[in-house]
């Protein structure tokens, strides 16, 4: 099975960092990767700057997209697009592979 489009779904608050790293790795392999974050991202202070830089790299250099159901994420991180949960559920049907975190 050839995988061209992947959705990384993040619900576990302990895995935001690792999930973003997975998105970056998939993007570097030229696989279209979109991140779906459920709830508000909490990041330890020592990782905030690196998290922002990686979100920016994913979006600008790797053409990834970051969706969230939390408007607070949009204000805090600047690299998310808002999407309601119902719309997320519908959009997930477009992907070849779903990776839950």
Secondary structure, DSSP 8 states (H G I E B T S, - for coil): ----EEEEEE--GGGHHHHHHHHHHHHHTT-EEEEEE-S-----GGGHHHHHHHHHHHHHTS--EEEES-HHHHHHHS--EE--HHHHHHHGGG-SEEEE-
